[in-house]
Amino acid sequence: LETTRALALPLPDDIISRLLNATFLEMDEELPHNLGQRGGSTASVILRLGRKLYFANAGDSLSFLASYDRKSAQTTIVHKNRFDKPYLPDEKERVER
């Protein structure tokens, strides 16, 4: 992927979302589609900009954020993305658009 100019930070969340989406679409275009194989691909991105985290995924990839407490030696899942399955109403609507 090419970077044509430096971005002034901080960027609004909607701009970050559009940039992540454009990156996934560009990668989809760049990957070879004529390998004679059927299948798909997955990708997960966790982007940290300052004190914010952005999660993006494609396919059946799973991303999560965990927190570890040294005193109790406990790990807690703070965030986990969901699998966008076609039977989920909002995912079905998105795919049909």
Long-range contacts (C-beta under 8 A, 24 or more apart in sequence): 1-26, 1-27, 9-49, 9-50, 10-49, 10-50, 11-49, 13-52, 16-47, 16-49, 16-54, 17-54, 20-45, 20-47, 20-54, 20-56, 21-56, 24-56, 24-58, 28-58, 44-81, 53-79, 55-79, 55-81, 57-81
